[in-house]
Amino acid sequence: MLAEHYALIKNIHIGLALLSGSLFALRGLWVLLVGSGQGLQKTVNRFSYVVDSCLLLAALLLLSALNFTPLSAAWLQAKLVLLLLYVLLGVLAFRAKYGITVRWLAYCAALLCFAGMYYSARLHLPFAGLLS
């Protein structure tokens, strides 16, 4: 049943991934340049959480539609590793208890992880083909 909606789910997943990455980039700049605690920022953060939750749901629907296991493809394994690094680096970038240099480095590294996830998915090559 899900297989017939594969193209729609895939396009939704791609759109949500690009929106999520854009929101992360904007939130990171906002926190690192302006600071946190403002009302509008909290609204943007909540919206980002909704987008990320929908992105995860779309990914699970894609896996289900294809009867695919995440560890069956090297590019998907690499994407999952980069996703974990992206989340950890993003947390580090947004924590005020770390120095601004560490936070900027974590932010930039998280953006590189996001780019790696994007290109690994687009090219179906682990780590966007950089290691091959």
N, C-alpha and C positions, 0 to 999 in steps of 0.2 A: 504494500500500500504506500509506504513512504518513497519507494523507488520511483514512482511516477511523478513525484514532486521534487526529485533530486535537484534539478536545475534551479528551481525557486529557492530551495533551502540553501543551496550553494551560494547563490547570489545574495541572499540575506546574510549568510555567514561572512562573505567577503565585505559587504557593506558595513556590517557591524564591526568587523575587525578594523577597517579603515577609520571608522568613527571612534572606536575605542583608542586606537593609537593616537589619533588627533587630539582627543580629550586628554590623554595622558601627557602629550607634549605641551598642551596649553596649561594644564594644571601644574605641571612641573615648572614651567616658566613663571607662572603666577606665584607659586610658593617660594621659589628661589629668588625671584626679583622683588616681589611685593611683600611677601610674608603670608601667614595664614590667619584664620580666625574671622574672616569677613563673611557676612551673610550670603552673598552671591556665590562665594566659593563653596560653601556647604551645599548649596543647591546643585552646583555643577558636580560636586563629588557624589551626591546621591544619584544624579542622572548617570554618571559614569558607572556606578555600581549596577544600575539597572541594565545598561548597555552590555556590561561585561557578563552579567547573568544570562541575558538573552544570547550573547555570543557563545557561551558555554552550552546552552541548550541547543542552539543550531549545530554546533560541532557534534554533540551526542546524537542528534537526529541524522546527520550525515553518516556517521559511523553505523548507525542502525539501518539506514536505507541501503547501505552497501554491504551489510553483514561483514563489516571490516573490523579487524582488531588493531588497536593502536600500535602494537609492537610488530606488526607484520610488514611494515614498510620503513626503510631506513630514514627517509625524509621526514616521516611522521614522528619517529623516535627523536630525531634531531629537533624538530619543532617543539616537542614536549619538553626537552631539556632546556631549550631556549626560553620557553614559556616560564619554567620554574626560575631561571636566572632573571628574567624580565620582572617577575613579581618580587623576588627578593631584592633586586637592585632598586625597584620602584619604592619599596618600603623604606629602604635605606635613604633614598633621595628625599623622601617626605618627612623623615624624622628630624626634628629640630635639635635633638641632643647631639647630633654629629656636626662636625665643622663644615663650613660652607664649601670648602674645597672637596671634601669627601662626598658631600651631597651632589655637587655639580658633576663629579666624576661618575658617581652612581647613576645619575640622570642620563648622562651621555651614553654610558655603557648599556643602560636599559633601552635607550632608543636604538642602539646598534643591535641589541637582541631582537627588538621588534622588527627591524629591517631584515635580520636573518630569518626570522619566522616567516615573514612575508615572501621573501624570495625562495626559501625552501619549499613553501607551499606552491608558489607559482611555477617553479622549475621542476618540482618533485625530485630535488637533489638534496641530500643532507648538507646542512650548513651552507645552503645556496651554492653548492658546488665548489666552495672555496678550498676544501680539503682534498678534492679529488684531482 
